[in-house]
Amino acid sequence: MMNGIAILQLIIGLALLILGAEMLVRGASRLAAAIGISPLIIGLTVVAFGTSSPELAVSLVSAWTGQADIAVGNVVGSNIFNILVIIGLSALIVPLVVAQQLVRLDVPLMIGISFLSLALGWNGYIGRGEGAILFGILVIYLVFLVRASRRESAEVQLEYAQEFGDRRFGMRRQRLFHLGLVLVGLVLLVVGSRWLVAGAVALARWLGVSELVIGLTIVAGGTSLPEVATSVVAALRKERDIAVGNAVGSNIFNLLAVLGLTALVAPQEVVVSPAALVFDFPVMIAVAVATLPIFFTGYRIARWEGALFLGYYIAYVLYLFLNATQHDALPAYSRIMLWFVIPLTVVTILVLAVREWHVLRKEKIITSN
């Protein structure tokens, strides 16, 4: 009976979170358009915050109620999910073209703050000081985004205008309606996050696994559903910058905004478990680093690369549950992944990256001559 209640709480909590995030994004983006903010800036800031609002709500509630493993696991698991599942699924739908800015700025930033978050939490907790550092980097990043958006090409501007709309809502009644959407969305996020956290804790106890594992998998995947919807729809519409940029941007927001704000406002330090420090944070970093050579190969993500991403996520989740239950297959599975699958993948990606570098170098020489 208890497991049924826990699952029901999870489902209702997720539904409220998704509905709340949708209402928040819709209302906030329309209000921003009404006061003259460009669609590109709305996409880079308002929508990025909105699609990360479930992660923020869940992590805040978890930290306040003493479930630090869910708070941290939600952030780390969401970042792994965003790259391996969202980009992988989007690439399977249609091969993605990666904007050069992502390769030159956003992906290196994602990698850098992934390493930074591990370093800040290496002493076993992330306190207000560390939270202030992360949130300060976010403010600098947002200022840079707003300034850089003014130099974006007309093609990118049009892409964001089509996705987020550039209509002006001047009537007071319409503005009040969209303000109401924002407020109702926030309420749903708060209520949904409480239900989700309560259900996740109860389910973890019933399954006999840690709250960290539940946070890394069920909670992280559930709170990332708004990003899934945004990127998949963008991929179907062949809106390349939104499909890929949404996942990378969400990872940056998760670490800087969600983890940073959670550490800033939590009543005590956000405890980071040793298990997360020695395995899950390194996996998050490895996934972030792996995107750079893949993105670099012609600034494209092919279908086979998308399938590779999805395969690795399945392997990661399988390892978590084998390890949590101490299954007899765990040693053999670990050896196969460590000594065969991972090295083969690394070598393949490096060979492709080097080959692409040579092709680009030849094209540059030919162009210069």
N, C-alpha and C positions, 0 to 999 in steps of 0.2 A: 504493500500500500504506500509505504514511504517513497519507494522509487517512482511510483506513478505520480505522486504529488511533485516530486523533484523535477521529473521530466515535464510535467504540465507547467510548472513555474518557469523552466527554461524556455519552453515554446512561447508562452505568453510574454515573458520578458523580452525575448528576441523580437517578437512581432511588434511590441510597443517601441522598442529601440529603433527598428527599421522605419516604422511609421513616423516616429518623432523626428528622426534624422531627415526623412523626406520632407516633412512639413517645415522643419527648420531651414533646410536648404532652399526650398521653394520660396518661403516667405522672405528670408534674408536676401536672396538674390534679386527678387523683385523690388524690395525696398532699396537695395543698393542701386539698381537701375533707375529707380524713381528719383534719386538724388544726384544722378548724373555720373555714377561710377561706370567705367567701361566694362564690357563683358569679359575681356581678358583678365582684368584685375579681379573681377568677381570670381572667375574660375580659379585663379591662382590663390585667392585668399578665402573669400566667403565660403565657396563650395568645398575647398580643401579642409577648412575648419569643420564645416557641416558634416562631411562624410566621415570625419574622424571623431565626431561628437559621441557616438556610441562607446568607442574606446575610452574617451575622456570620462564619460559618466560612470562606466563600469569601474575604471581604475580608481576614481575618486571615492566612490562608494565602498570599494574593497579596502582601500587604505584606511578610511574612517571606521570601518567595522572590524579592522584587525586581520583581514585576509590579504596580507601583503603578497603572498605567492600568486594569487589571482590577479592582483594589480600589475605585478611585474610580468607574469606569464602572458597576460593579455597583450601587453605592448610588444614583447619579444615575439610571441606567437603570431601576432598580426603582421609584423614586419616580414617574417618568414612566409606567411600565407600570401601576403600581397605580391611578393616577387614570384614565388613558385607557382601559385595557383592562378592569381589574377592575370599576370603577364603570360603565363603558360596557356591558360584558357583562351585569352584574347588572341594569342599568336596562332593557336589551332584554328580559330575562326577565319582569320585572314593574316598573312605574314605582315608584321608590323614594321614601319619605318621609324627609326629613332631620330629625333631632332638632335643636332650637334650640341645644343646647349645642355641637354641632359648628360651627354657623355663628358663634356668639358667642365660642367659645374655641378649639376644636381647629383649625379651618381658619385663623384668624388666626395661631395659634401655628405651624402648618405653614408658612405664608407667611413669617413672621418668621424662623424658623430656616433657611429656604431662602436668604433674603437673607444671613443671618449666615454660613452655610457658604461662600457665595461670597466674602464679605468676608474671612473667615479664610484662605481659600485663594488670595486674589488675588496674594499674593507668590510663588506658585508651589509652595507646599507647605503641609501641615497638620502641625504638630509636636505635641509632648506638651502644651504649654501650651494650644494651641487645642483639642486633644482633651479636656483637663480642663475647659475651658469648656463644651463640648458635653455631656459626661457630667454635669457639675454641674447643668445645666439639666434633664437627664433625671431626676435625683434629686428636684429640686424639683417637677417635673411629676408624678412618681409619688406623692409625698406628697399633692399636691393631688387626684389622682384617687381615692386611698383615702378621703380626707376627703369629697370630693364624692359618692362612691358611697353613703355613708350617707344622703344626702338624695334618692336616686333614687326615682322612683315605683314603686308595686307592680307596674305593668305591665312596666317595664324589668327589675325584679328577676326577675319570672317568666320573661321572655324569655331572660335569661342562664341561669337555673336549668334551663330546658328544653334549652338548647344544651350547657351544660357540666356539668350534673348537680349536685344538692345532696345526693347520697347520702353516707353516712359509711362509710368503710372502716376499721373498728376492728380487724379481725383482723390479727395480726402477719404471717401468711403473705401476706395480700393487700397489706399495705404493702411487704413485701419484694419482691413481684412487681412492683409499680409503681415501686419504686426501681430494680429491675433494668431496667425499660423505659427509665427516664431514662438510666441508665449506657450501655446498649446504643445508645440513640438518639444520645448524645453521641459514641460511638465511630464510628457510621455517618456522622455529620456530618463528623467529622474526615477519615475515609477518603474519603468522597464528595467533599468539597471539594478534596482533593488531586488526585483523578482528574479532577474538573471543570476545575480550573485548568490542569493539564497538557494536557488535551485542548483547552481553549480556546486556549492559547498555540500549540500545534501547528497547530490549524485556522487561526488568524490568519496564521501564516507560510505555510501552504499556499495560502490564498486571496489572499494578498498585501495584506490589509487590516491596520489597526492593532489592537493588543490593546484599545485603547479602544473601538473599534467593536464588537468581539466582546463586551466587557464590558457595553456599553450595550444590546446586543440579546439575543444567545443566553444569556449568563450571567445577565443581569438578569431575562429572562423565565423562565428555568428556576428560579432561586432564589425567584421570586415565586409559583410554582405552589401552595404551601400556602395563600397568601392567596387565590388564585383559587378553590381548592376551598372554603375557608371562606365566602367572600362569595357564591359562586354557590349553595351549599347553603342559606345563610341567606336569599338572595333567593327561592329556591323555596319556603322555609317562611314567607316574608313576615315575616322577623325583621329589621325595617328598621334598627334601631340597630346590629346586628352586621354586616349587609351593607355599609353605608356606613362605619360607624365603624372596621371592620377595616382598610379601605384607607387611610383618613386616619391612623389610629393607627400603622399600619405605616410610613407615610412619616415620621412623627415619630420612631419608634424607629430607623429606618434612619439618619437624620441624627445623632440624639443618641447612640444606643447603638452602632450598627455603625461609623459614621465616627469617633465619639468614642473608642470602645474601641480601634479599629484604630490610630488615631494615638497613643493612650496606650501601647500595649504593643509597637508595631512597633520594631524595632531602630534605625530611622532615620526621618526625616520622611517622611510620605506625599506623594510628589510629585504635583502636579496639573498636567496638561499644559495649554499655552496653548489648544489646541483645545477642551478641556472648559470652560475659563474663559470663552471668548468665544462659545460656542454652546450646549453641552449644559447647563451650569448655568443660563444664561438661559432655555432651554426648560423646564427643571424649575421655575423660578420662575414663568414664564408660565402653565404648566399649573396650578400651585398657586393663582395669582391668579385664573385663569379659573373655578375652582370656586366662588368666593365669590358672584358675581352669579347663577350657575346655581343654587346651593343656595338663594339668597335668594328666587328666584321661587316663592313659595308653599311654600317648604321641601319642594319636590318635584324629582325628576329624572325627566323624561319619557323615553319611548322614543326620541324623535327626538334628545334631548340625549345619550342613551347612544350612538346611532348616530354622532352628531357626534364624540364622544370617540374611538370606535373608528376612525373615518375619519382623524382627526388622527394617531393612532398609526401607522397604515399610511403616512401621508404622511411622518411623521418618520423611520421606518425606511427608507423608500425614498430619502429625501434622504441619509441616512447612507451607504448603499451606492453611490448615484450619485456622491457626493462622494469616497468612498474609492477608487472605480475611475476617477474623473475622466471619467465618461461624457459623451458629446456632448450629451445631453439635459439636463444639469445646469443650464446658464444659463436655458433656457426654463422649466424646472420651478421654479426659484427665483423667477423673475419672477412666474409665475402665483400661487405661494403668497404671495409678499410683497405684491403689489399688488392681488390680487383676493380670494383665499380668506380670508386672515387678516382684512383689514379688514371684509369682509362679515360674517364671524362675530362680530367684536367689536361692530359696529353692531347686529346682531340681538340679541345678549345684552344690550347696554346698553338697547335699546328695551324688551325684555321686563322687565328689572330696574326701569326707571323706571315702566312700566305697573303692575307689581306693587306698587311702592311707593305709587303713587296709590290703588290698590285698597285696600291695607292702611290708608292714611291715612283714606280715606272710611269704612271699617268702624269705625275707631277713633273718628271724629267722631260717627257714628251711635250707637255704643255709649255714648259719653259723654253724648249728649243723651237 
